[in-house]
């Protein structure tokens, strides 16, 4: 019951006062299954991209963090080909920083911040992290190409009405299928524990 009433409050607040560049809404009838979109930040390789995420609220929420993963492929040292995110606020202590006082808006804002400021010292993708640290121009070029290829939204695509501006292209079913099968490039050794 605590989860349901808290989720209703959080979703109401997210609809009334969404964080800049972020939208989040209920996916179908199940309140624990949410979708979100994050606009790529200005002056980042993700600029003009619309990144779709899946948010699952566990039964023990808020004592357990939501599970968030990218549905849109993204070239990033802290996000793997399955869309999993290496971010401390998405994990329980002692290894993580999740607290019941945090909320969905805070988590999505933290993911948006991670997009703008990758953490190459706690990578999920070792090869992309190395590229970010030692060959940043190549990283920026690759990240921009992935954004152009996968994160440009087409008119009429999924999302809450009037939620984010339409900015052209996006992932299709074949990209989603490849992501699930782990076939997208940009792979490499996973280092971030407990993801």
C-alpha positions in Angstrom: 0.0 0.0 0.0 2.9 2.4 0.8 4.3 1.7 -2.7 1.0 2.5 -4.4 0.3 5.8 -2.6 3.9 7.0 -3.0 3.9 6.1 -6.7 0.7 8.0 -7.2 2.2 11.1 -5.6 5.5 10.8 -7.5 3.8 10.3 -10.9 1.5 13.2 -10.2 4.5 15.4 -9.3 6.4 14.2 -12.4 3.4 15.1 -14.6 2.9 18.5 -13.0 6.6 19.5 -12.5 8.9 17.3 -14.6 12.6 17.9 -14.3 14.0 19.7 -17.4 14.4 17.4 -20.4 12.8 14.4 -18.6 9.3 12.9 -18.9 8.0 9.8 -17.1 4.7 8.1 -17.4 2.9 4.8 -16.5 3.2 2.1 -19.2 -0.3 0.5 -19.5 -2.3 -0.5 -16.5 0.5 -1.6 -14.2 1.6 1.2 -12.0 5.0 -0.5 -11.3 5.9 -0.4 -15.0 6.9 3.1 -16.2 8.5 4.5 -19.3 10.7 7.6 -19.4 12.4 9.8 -21.9 15.5 11.9 -21.4 16.6 14.5 -23.9 20.4 14.5 -24.5 22.0 17.6 -23.0 23.3 20.6 -24.9 27.0 20.5 -25.6 27.2 16.7 -25.2 27.5 14.0 -27.9 23.9 13.1 -27.0 22.5 16.5 -27.9 19.2 16.4 -29.8 18.8 12.7 -28.9 15.7 11.3 -27.2 16.6 8.4 -25.0 13.9 6.0 -23.9 14.1 4.1 -20.6 12.2 1.4 -18.9 11.6 1.9 -15.1 10.4 -1.0 -13.0 9.3 -0.3 -9.5 9.9 -3.3 -7.2 7.5 -4.6 -4.6 9.6 -3.3 -1.7 9.9 0.3 -3.1 10.9 2.7 -1.6 13.2 0.4 0.5 14.6 -1.0 -2.7 15.6 1.1 -5.7 13.7 1.1 -9.0 15.3 -0.9 -11.8 16.1 1.4 -14.7 17.5 0.5 -18.1 17.9 2.3 -21.4 15.8 1.0 -24.3 17.5 3.3 -26.8 21.1 2.2 -27.6 23.7 4.7 -26.2 27.5 4.8 -26.5 28.5 5.4 -23.0 31.2 4.0 -20.6 28.6 3.4 -17.8 25.8 1.9 -19.8 26.1 -1.5 -21.5 24.5 -3.0 -24.6 21.5 -4.4 -22.6 20.8 -0.8 -21.4 22.0 -1.5 -17.8 23.3 1.5 -15.9 26.3 1.6 -13.5 25.2 4.3 -11.1 25.5 4.1 -7.3 22.0 5.5 -6.5 20.5 2.5 -8.4 22.1 0.1 -5.9 21.5 -0.7 -2.3 24.1 -0.1 0.4 26.8 -1.0 1.3 28.0 -0.9 -2.4 25.3 1.6 -3.5 23.8 4.9 -2.4 20.1 4.2 -2.6 18.0 5.7 0.2 14.2 5.5 0.6 14.2 9.3 0.7 15.2 9.4 -3.0 12.5 9.3 -5.7 12.1 8.5 -9.3 12.6 12.1 -10.4 15.9 12.2 -8.5 17.0 8.9 -10.2 16.2 10.1 -13.7 18.0 13.4 -13.1 21.0 11.4 -11.8 20.9 9.3 -15.1 20.7 12.5 -17.1 23.7 13.9 -15.2 25.6 10.7 -15.8 24.9 11.1 -19.5 26.5 14.6 -19.4 29.4 13.6 -17.1 30.4 9.9 -17.6 32.4 8.2 -14.8 35.2 6.4 -16.6 36.7 5.2 -13.3 33.6 3.0 -12.6 32.9 1.7 -16.1 30.5 -0.9 -17.3 32.1 -0.9 -20.7 35.9 -1.0 -20.3 36.8 -0.3 -24.0 34.4 2.8 -24.2 35.8 4.0 -20.9 39.4 3.7 -22.2 38.4 5.6 -25.3 36.8 8.3 -23.2 39.9 8.7 -21.1 42.6 8.3 -23.7 41.1 9.2 -27.1 38.2 11.6 -26.3 37.8 12.9 -29.9 37.1 9.3 -31.1 34.7 8.7 -28.2 32.8 12.0 -29.0 32.6 11.0 -32.7 31.3 7.5 -31.9 28.8 8.8 -29.3 27.4 11.4 -31.8 27.1 8.7 -34.5 25.1 6.4 -32.1 22.9 9.3 -31.1 22.2 10.2 -34.7 21.6 6.5 -35.6 19.5 5.4 -32.6 18.1 8.4 -30.6 16.5 10.6 -33.2 12.7 10.5 -32.6 10.3 10.2 -35.5 6.9 11.9 -35.6 4.3 9.6 -34.1 6.6 7.5 -32.0 5.9 6.3 -28.5 5.8 8.8 -25.7 3.3 10.8 -23.7 1.5 13.4 -25.9 3.4 16.7 -26.1 6.1 15.3 -23.8 9.3 16.1 -25.7 10.0 17.8 -29.0 10.3 15.6 -32.1 13.9 15.6 -33.3 14.0 12.9 -36.1 15.1 9.1 -36.3 15.1 6.3 -33.6 15.6 2.7 -32.8 13.4 0.2 -34.6 12.4 -3.3 -33.7 15.6 -4.8 -35.2 17.7 -2.6 -32.9 15.7 -3.6 -29.9 16.1 -7.3 -30.9 19.8 -6.9 -31.3 20.1 -5.1 -28.0 18.4 -8.0 -26.2 20.7 -10.4 -28.0 23.7 -8.4 -27.0 24.8 -8.0 -30.6 25.4 -4.2 -30.7 29.0 -3.0 -31.0 30.6 -0.9 -28.3 30.8 -4.0 -26.1 33.8 -5.0 -24.0 34.6 -6.2 -20.6 32.1 -5.3 -17.9 33.7 -3.9 -14.7 30.9 -2.2 -12.7 29.9 -4.7 -10.0 26.3 -5.7 -9.2 24.6 -4.4 -12.4 
